């Protein structure tokens, strides 16, 4: 259960990072999707599917903030396809 809470806290931290750096992201990645992990952009692409394939291949199946960079964007939670049992 602690691992799930840690993953949720990391995700929420990355969401906050996305909001805090929105203007910087707009200048560099406007109209592209970015993948954020541990407070950094780890990859970007105009096509979400291509980005997701690369990110999962490189980092494994885990939660990432993957969002299209545009004005007033809200991040989406992309969960890994693993099963979590209580």
KEMIZA-396360 format. One record per residue: x, y, z of N, C-alpha, C, O, CB in turn; residue in one letter. Coordinates in nm, 4 decimals, decimal comma, always signed. Last residue first. Glycine has a CB too. Example, Ala and Ser with C-alpha at 12.3 -4.5 7.8 and 13.67 -1.06 7.14 Angstrom:
! KEMIZA-396360
      n.px      n.py      n.pz     ca.px     ca.py     ca.pz      c.px      c.py      c.pz      o.px      o.py      o.pz     cb.px     cb.py     cb.pz  residuo
   +1,2850   -0,2250   +0,7080   +1,3670   -0,1060   +0,7140   +1,2900   +0,0030   +0,7870   +1,3409   +0,1138   +0,8039   +1,4084   -0,0598   +0,5725        S
   +1,3190   -0,5690   +0,7800   +1,2300   -0,4500   +0,7800   +1,3200   -0,3300   +0,7800   +1,4236   -0,3319   +0,8465   +1,1308   -0,4473   +0,9046        A
END
This chain:
! KEMIZA-396360
      n.px      n.py      n.pz     ca.px     ca.py     ca.pz      c.px      c.py      c.pz      o.px      o.py      o.pz     cb.px     cb.py     cb.pz  residuo
   -0,5764   -0,5337   -0,3669   -0,5794   -0,4817   -0,2301   -0,5023   -0,5669   -0,1328   -0,4963   -0,5350   -0,0141   -0,7203   -0,4692   -0,1832        X
   -0,3749   -0,5184   -0,6595   -0,4637   -0,5956   -0,5743   -0,4597   -0,5402   -0,4330   -0,3531   -0,5036   -0,3835   -0,4252   -0,7445   -0,5754        X
   -0,3525   -0,3877   -0,9698   -0,3212   -0,3600   -0,8300   -0,4241   -0,4345   -0,7470   -0,5447   -0,4156   -0,7628   -0,3219   -0,2051   -0,7984        X
   -0,2075   -0,4732   -1,2769   -0,3179   -0,4919   -1,1849   -0,2720   -0,4621   -1,0427   -0,1651   -0,5062   -1,0007   -0,3740   -0,6347   -1,1952        X
   -0,0781   -0,2493   -1,5279   -0,0648   -0,3544   -1,4280   -0,1891   -0,3622   -1,3417   -0,2670   -0,2671   -1,3350   +0,0584   -0,3308   -1,3412        X
   -0,0668   -0,0483   -1,7201   -0,1669   -0,1536   -1,7347   -0,1561   -0,2668   -1,6326   -0,2197   -0,3707   -1,6501   -0,1575   -0,2109   -1,8708        X
   -0,0309   +0,2734   -1,5582   +0,0246   +0,1573   -1,6250   -0,0808   +0,0466   -1,6296   -0,1748   +0,0482   -1,5502   +0,1530   +0,1086   -1,5535        X
   -0,2199   +0,5689   -1,6308   -0,1762   +0,4628   -1,5405   -0,1230   +0,3456   -1,6198   -0,1640   +0,3211   -1,7332   -0,2909   +0,4179   -1,4495        X
   -0,2048   +0,8935   -1,6687   -0,1909   +0,7755   -1,7528   -0,1355   +0,6656   -1,6635   -0,0186   +0,6686   -1,6252   -0,0977   +0,8022   -1,8780        X
   -0,3913   +1,1669   -1,6019   -0,3169   +1,0596   -1,5375   -0,3207   +0,9386   -1,6295   -0,4277   +0,8882   -1,6635   -0,3756   +1,0256   -1,3964        X
   -0,3400   +1,4779   -1,7648   -0,4144   +1,3535   -1,7543   -0,3286   +1,2512   -1,6827   -0,2068   +1,2485   -1,7005   -0,4574   +1,3019   -1,8934        X
   -0,3442   +1,8339   -1,6918   -0,2774   +1,7044   -1,7121   -0,3706   +1,5860   -1,6935   -0,4671   +1,5920   -1,6173   -0,1612   +1,6911   -1,6172        X
   -0,4843   +2,0876   -1,8832   -0,4977   +2,0134   -1,7583   -0,4350   +1,8756   -1,7797   -0,4692   +1,8072   -1,8762   -0,6488   +2,0017   -1,7136        X
   -0,3932   +2,4047   -2,0243   -0,3982   +2,2583   -2,0308   -0,4125   +2,1987   -1,8914   -0,3598   +2,2524   -1,7940   -0,2721   +2,2026   -2,0994        X
   -0,3811   +2,6815   -2,0837   -0,4855   +2,6287   -1,9951   -0,5008   +2,4774   -2,0010   -0,6117   +2,4266   -1,9843   -0,6165   +2,6920   -2,0288        X
   -0,2177   +2,6449   -2,3941   -0,2683   +2,7357   -2,2915   -0,3833   +2,6696   -2,2159   -0,4719   +2,6093   -2,2764   -0,3144   +2,8694   -2,3545        X
   -0,0400   +2,3335   -2,4145   -0,1182   +2,4410   -2,4748   -0,1689   +2,5298   -2,3614   -0,1625   +2,4911   -2,2447   -0,2375   +2,3844   -2,5618        X
   +0,0932   +2,0305   -2,4512   +0,1271   +2,1635   -2,4006   +0,0492   +2,2668   -2,4821   +0,0709   +2,2838   -2,6021   +0,2822   +2,1900   -2,4087        X
   -0,0609   +1,7360   -2,3528   -0,0329   +1,8266   -2,4645   -0,0114   +1,9659   -2,4068   -0,0892   +2,0125   -2,3236   -0,1496   +1,8262   -2,5705        X
   +0,0917   +1,5088   -2,1267   -0,0045   +1,6137   -2,1549   +0,0369   +1,6926   -2,2773   +0,1556   +1,7133   -2,3021   -0,0196   +1,7060   -2,0351        X
   +0,1452   +1,2806   -1,8911   +0,1618   +1,2991   -2,0354   +0,0512   +1,3929   -2,0795   -0,0673   +1,3606   -2,0708   +0,1569   +1,1616   -2,1144        X
   +0,2911   +1,1766   -1,6108   +0,2113   +1,2889   -1,6576   +0,2451   +1,3018   -1,8059   +0,3592   +1,3304   -1,8421   +0,2411   +1,4238   -1,5760        X
   +0,2786   +0,8247   -1,5512   +0,3463   +0,9431   -1,6021   +0,2443   +1,0541   -1,6187   +0,1255   +1,0285   -1,6382   +0,4184   +0,9136   -1,7361        X
   +0,3204   +0,5168   -1,3836   +0,2392   +0,6362   -1,4059   +0,3270   +0,7520   -1,4508   +0,4350   +0,7749   -1,3963   +0,1618   +0,6740   -1,2783        X
   +0,4685   +0,2487   -1,5762   +0,4474   +0,3219   -1,4516   +0,3632   +0,4442   -1,4839   +0,3374   +0,4719   -1,6010   +0,5835   +0,3625   -1,3841        X
   +0,6425   +0,0260   -1,7421   +0,5025   +0,0612   -1,7204   +0,4846   +0,1178   -1,5808   +0,4855   +0,0454   -1,4813   +0,4111   -0,0609   -1,7410        X
   +0,9560   +0,1673   -1,8569   +0,8684   +0,0629   -1,8055   +0,7281   +0,1162   -1,7806   +0,7004   +0,2351   -1,7963   +0,9256   +0,0041   -1,6772        X
   +1,1174   +0,3523   -1,9784   +1,1033   +0,3599   -1,8328   +1,0163   +0,2497   -1,7730   +1,0043   +0,2400   -1,6509   +1,0462   +0,4928   -1,7954        X
   +1,1265   +0,2873   -2,2569   +1,2463   +0,3309   -2,1867   +1,2349   +0,3181   -2,0346   +1,3306   +0,2779   -1,9686   +1,2767   +0,4735   -2,2231        X
   +0,8689   +0,2093   -2,3251   +0,9819   +0,1238   -2,3628   +1,1066   +0,1592   -2,2817   +1,1830   +0,0710   -2,2427   +1,0114   +0,1368   -2,5137        X
   +0,7203   +0,4271   -2,2342   +0,7030   +0,2965   -2,1690   +0,8172   +0,2014   -2,2031   +0,8580   +0,1213   -2,1189   +0,5694   +0,2339   -2,2101        X
   +0,8204   +0,6201   -2,4167   +0,8358   +0,6386   -2,2720   +0,8211   +0,5053   -2,1995   +0,9017   +0,4738   -2,1119   +0,7324   +0,7400   -2,2186        X
   +0,7473   +0,5193   -2,6705   +0,8877   +0,5416   -2,6348   +0,9086   +0,5486   -2,4840   +1,0028   +0,4901   -2,4305   +0,9380   +0,6697   -2,6990        X
   +0,4629   +0,5093   -2,6465   +0,5417   +0,3903   -2,6813   +0,6873   +0,4054   -2,6386   +0,7440   +0,3149   -2,5775   +0,5344   +0,3637   -2,8319        X
   +0,3996   +0,7794   -2,5948   +0,3716   +0,6760   -2,4949   +0,4534   +0,5495   -2,5222   +0,5071   +0,4895   -2,4291   +0,2214   +0,6426   -2,4933        X
   +0,4774   +0,8993   -2,8397   +0,5397   +0,9375   -2,7130   +0,5215   +0,8277   -2,6094   +0,6175   +0,7875   -2,5437   +0,4807   +1,0696   -2,6612        X
   +0,3002   +0,7776   -3,0158   +0,4451   +0,7586   -3,0339   +0,5200   +0,7918   -2,9050   +0,6136   +0,7219   -2,8662   +0,4976   +0,8465   -3,1502        X
   +0,0557   +0,8748   -2,9131   +0,0830   +0,7309   -2,9184   +0,2328   +0,7025   -2,9313   +0,2853   +0,6132   -2,8647   +0,0077   +0,6672   -3,0356        X
   +0,0685   +1,1578   -2,9455   +0,0621   +1,0968   -2,8130   +0,1039   +0,9495   -2,8157   +0,1794   +0,9051   -2,7292   -0,0788   +1,1096   -2,7568        X
   +0,2731   +1,3431   -3,1516   +0,1778   +1,2318   -3,1499   +0,1827   +1,1604   -3,0144   +0,2870   +1,1093   -2,9738   +0,2083   +1,1318   -3,2651        X
   +0,4728   +1,5291   -3,1110   +0,3410   +1,5794   -3,1505   +0,2328   +1,4704   -3,1470   +0,1139   +1,5017   -3,1403   +0,3488   +1,6394   -3,2904        X
   +0,6628   +1,4682   -2,8123   +0,6290   +1,4301   -2,9497   +0,4949   +1,4941   -2,9849   +0,4110   +1,5118   -2,8966   +0,6232   +1,2735   -2,9663        X
   +0,9171   +1,4130   -2,5625   +0,8068   +1,4905   -2,6202   +0,7853   +1,4455   -2,7638   +0,8755   +1,3923   -2,8284   +0,8357   +1,6439   -2,6140        X
   +1,0595   +1,3262   -2,2409   +1,0425   +1,3061   -2,3853   +0,9267   +1,3929   -2,4316   +0,8475   +1,4407   -2,3504   +1,0170   +1,1550   -2,4202        X
   +1,0917   +1,4192   -1,9875   +1,1795   +1,3100   -2,0287   +1,1673   +1,2785   -2,1775   +1,2540   +1,2121   -2,2344   +1,1489   +1,1858   -1,9477        X
   +1,0923   +1,7027   -1,8017   +1,0413   +1,6493   -1,9278   +1,1401   +1,5428   -1,9737   +1,2576   +1,5717   -1,9963   +1,0229   +1,7629   -2,0370        X
   +1,0744   +1,6586   -1,4465   +1,1492   +1,6911   -1,5678   +1,0783   +1,6335   -1,6900   +1,0130   +1,5294   -1,6825   +1,2939   +1,6372   -1,5590        X
   +0,9754   +1,5562   -1,2034   +0,9961   +1,6993   -1,2212   +1,0794   +1,7383   -1,3409   +1,1483   +1,8403   -1,3380   +1,0586   +1,7536   -1,1018        X
   +0,9515   +1,2761   -1,2407   +1,0398   +1,3321   -1,1375   +1,0754   +1,4784   -1,1636   +1,1905   +1,5193   -1,1480   +1,1672   +1,2499   -1,1285        X
   +0,8494   +1,3136   -1,5664   +0,8827   +1,2159   -1,4631   +0,9821   +1,2803   -1,3682   +1,0849   +1,3328   -1,4109   +0,9406   +1,0840   -1,5248        X
   +0,6362   +1,3777   -1,8323   +0,7072   +1,4331   -1,7176   +0,7261   +1,3236   -1,6141   +0,6329   +1,2513   -1,5790   +0,6307   +1,5540   -1,6570        X
   +0,6105   +1,4145   -2,1715   +0,6068   +1,3153   -2,0644   +0,6934   +1,3699   -1,9521   +0,8096   +1,4045   -1,9735   +0,6570   +1,1729   -2,1131        X
   +0,4110   +1,6181   -2,3852   +0,5312   +1,5985   -2,3054   +0,5055   +1,4873   -2,2045   +0,3930   +1,4686   -2,1581   +0,5730   +1,7302   -2,2338        X
   +0,3000   +1,6855   -2,7127   +0,2783   +1,6143   -2,5875   +0,4123   +1,5998   -2,5169   +0,5143   +1,5728   -2,5801   +0,2124   +1,4749   -2,6119        X
   +0,2777   +2,0139   -2,8572   +0,3358   +1,8802   -2,8505   +0,2955   +1,8167   -2,7178   +0,2610   +1,8866   -2,6224   +0,4915   +1,8851   -2,8654        X
   +0,1975   +2,2766   -2,8491   +0,1246   +2,1845   -2,9377   +0,1917   +2,0482   -2,9515   +0,1653   +1,9753   -3,0472   +0,1099   +2,2465   -3,0745        X
   +0,5126   +2,3894   -2,7348   +0,3737   +2,4206   -2,7687   +0,3188   +2,3258   -2,8751   +0,3834   +2,2984   -2,9762   +0,3626   +2,5649   -2,8173        X
   +0,7636   +2,3603   -2,6110   +0,6906   +2,2405   -2,6568   +0,5473   +2,2681   -2,7001   +0,4665   +2,1752   -2,7015   +0,6891   +2,1377   -2,5476        X
   +0,8805   +2,6089   -2,5392   +0,9622   +2,5046   -2,6010   +0,8820   +2,3927   -2,6669   +0,9258   +2,3358   -2,7669   +1,0523   +2,4456   -2,4985        X
   +0,6810   +2,7762   -2,4398   +0,7841   +2,8311   -2,5278   +0,8595   +2,7228   -2,6041   +0,8978   +2,7424   -2,7194   +0,8818   +2,9138   -2,4474        X
   +0,5359   +2,6046   -2,2709   +0,4732   +2,6624   -2,3904   +0,5771   +2,7143   -2,4888   +0,5614   +2,6973   -2,6097   +0,3784   +2,7754   -2,3512        X
   +0,7200   +2,5615   -2,0670   +0,6829   +2,4502   -2,1545   +0,6191   +2,5012   -2,2828   +0,6446   +2,4481   -2,3908   +0,5871   +2,3545   -2,0823        X
   +0,7181   +2,8125   -1,9474   +0,8425   +2,7606   -2,0064   +0,8120   +2,6488   -2,1060   +0,8701   +2,6423   -2,2143   +0,9381   +2,7090   -1,8958        X
   +0,4521   +2,8168   -1,8556   +0,4988   +2,9166   -1,9527   +0,6265   +2,8703   -2,0223   +0,6408   +2,8874   -2,1433   +0,5231   +3,0516   -1,8833        X
   +0,4450   +2,5917   -1,6737   +0,3601   +2,6005   -1,7920   +0,4096   +2,6972   -1,8974   +0,4097   +2,6646   -2,0161   +0,2239   +2,6394   -1,7519        X
   +0,5612   +2,5207   -1,4382   +0,6491   +2,5472   -1,5524   +0,5725   +2,5630   -1,6838   +0,6297   +2,5491   -1,7919   +0,7503   +2,4354   -1,5663        X
   +0,3559   +2,4684   -1,2604   +0,4536   +2,5719   -1,2264   +0,5396   +2,6124   -1,3462   +0,5856   +2,7264   -1,3539   +0,5429   +2,5236   -1,1136        X
   +0,2242   +2,2511   -1,3847   +0,1564   +2,3798   -1,3690   +0,2563   +2,4931   -1,3423   +0,2414   +2,6025   -1,3969   +0,0542   +2,3719   -1,2549        X
   +0,4258   +2,0539   -1,3685   +0,3687   +2,0915   -1,4983   +0,3031   +2,2293   -1,4891   +0,3241   +2,3143   -1,5756   +0,2655   +1,9855   -1,5456        X
   +0,4520   +2,0327   -1,0903   +0,5646   +2,0810   -1,1706   +0,5149   +2,1296   -1,3073   +0,5576   +2,2345   -1,3555   +0,6712   +1,9692   -1,1881        X
   +0,2048   +1,9180   -1,0289   +0,2374   +2,0516   -0,9777   +0,3509   +2,1132   -1,0586   +0,3470   +2,2317   -1,0917   +0,2758   +2,0449   -0,8282        X
   +0,2455   +1,6717   -1,1534   +0,1348   +1,7579   -1,1975   +0,1623   +1,9014   -1,1541   +0,1455   +1,9951   -1,2322   -0,0016   +1,7084   -1,1397        X
   +0,4563   +1,5767   -0,9978   +0,4801   +1,6047   -1,1397   +0,3687   +1,6911   -1,1990   +0,3949   +1,7747   -1,2856   +0,4920   +1,4735   -1,2183        X
   +0,3214   +1,5414   -0,7559   +0,4345   +1,6330   -0,7614   +0,4643   +1,6723   -0,9064   +0,4943   +1,7884   -0,9342   +0,5589   +1,5691   -0,6960        X
   +0,1436   +1,3417   -0,8311   +0,0912   +1,4729   -0,7926   +0,2009   +1,5793   -0,7946   +0,1756   +1,6942   -0,8309   +0,0276   +1,4659   -0,6534        X
   +0,3275   +1,1331   -0,8723   +0,2448   +1,1815   -0,9823   +0,1951   +1,3227   -0,9516   +0,2034   +1,4121   -1,0359   +0,1257   +1,0860   -1,0074        X
   +0,4272   +1,1017   -0,6131   +0,5181   +1,1381   -0,7222   +0,4401   +1,1961   -0,8398   +0,4811   +1,2956   -0,8996   +0,6000   +1,0155   -0,7677        X
   +0,1927   +1,0228   -0,4807   +0,2604   +1,1461   -0,4402   +0,3556   +1,1940   -0,5498   +0,3638   +1,3139   -0,5765   +0,3374   +1,1244   -0,3084        X
   +0,1450   +0,7786   -0,6114   +0,0464   +0,8865   -0,6210   +0,1104   +1,0201   -0,5849   +0,0851   +1,1204   -0,6515   -0,0745   +0,8584   -0,5290        X
   +0,3695   +0,6361   -0,5321   +0,3474   +0,6608   -0,6746   +0,2486   +0,7755   -0,6936   +0,2666   +0,8596   -0,7817   +0,2956   +0,5332   -0,7446        X
   +0,3237   +0,6265   -0,2542   +0,4433   +0,6918   -0,3069   +0,4255   +0,7274   -0,4544   +0,4624   +0,8370   -0,4967   +0,5661   +0,6012   -0,2887        X
   +0,0879   +0,4756   -0,2489   +0,0860   +0,6131   -0,1991   +0,2062   +0,6911   -0,2502   +0,1936   +0,8083   -0,2856   +0,0835   +0,6147   -0,0462        X
   +0,1890   +0,2340   -0,3485   +0,0834   +0,3032   -0,4224   +0,0772   +0,4492   -0,3796   +0,0630   +0,5377   -0,4640   -0,0535   +0,2345   -0,4002        X
   +0,3672   +0,1666   -0,1456   +0,4179   +0,1880   -0,2815   +0,3160   +0,2647   -0,3663   +0,3533   +0,3504   -0,4464   +0,4515   +0,0529   -0,3482        X
   +0,2009   +0,1218   +0,0698   +0,2896   +0,2375   +0,0734   +0,3420   +0,2704   -0,0658   +0,3593   +0,3873   -0,1003   +0,4063   +0,2124   +0,1690        X
   +0,0818   -0,1201   +0,0000   +0,0000   +0,0000   +0,0000   +0,0865   +0,1269   +0,0000   +0,0503   +0,2271   -0,0617   -0,0932   -0,0004   +0,1210        X
END
